[in-house]
């Protein structure tokens, strides 16, 4: 039963995040680009102070932006604001308003809709929702960073302040708290 539940959960994650294109850094058949989705994933993970997912998706934001020849400001994934991806400020504001679940959500959703359309808002909402869940799962399980992400994270964890997240202690060599 546990294996079947894991497969159903993974299927849900894939349907709401990467579909069958996780290894592809450029997505052309969706309402949002890969860098836009990675910004949402990283910003949501940062708001939840999930060291594991913030590290992974800041790394994927950098890789997907490089694949599209875009310059990106990785700090915006943690601090908020326009990261240099299309409609980055609106995406970050939507993630933040969704996290707070307050009166700013309707305003942020409308601003995002004006930039990326209805399908883009739906994709953004699904991305934020699945990463709230993934952050809880990563934090509850105490999962450490995979070495492939850990080696890249060493270059930015301190500069972005994510080594201050309480969950950084799950990855040896990162926690300053």
Number of C-alpha atoms within 10 A of each C-alpha: 6 7 8 9 10 11 12 12 12 12 14 13 18 15 14 19 23 16 11 10 12 12 7 11 19 17 17 9 7 10 18 21 20 27 30 24 26 28 33 28 31 31 32 30 29 24 19 18 21 25 31 28 25 28 26 21 26 31 20 21 28 19 19 24 23 15 14 14 9 15 12 21 17 21 17 20 28 24 15 21 18 21 24 18 21 16 18 23 19 22 32 28 23 28 29 21 18 20 17 12 11 10 10 14 18 14 13 21 23 16 19 23 17 14 16 20 14 15 13 21 22 16 18 25 18 16 23 25 18 18 23 18 12 18 23 14 13 18 20 10 10 15 17 18 21 11 10 9 18 20 10 14 22 14 10 16 20 14 10 15 13 24 24 17 19 15 22 26 18 18 18 10 11 21 18 13 10
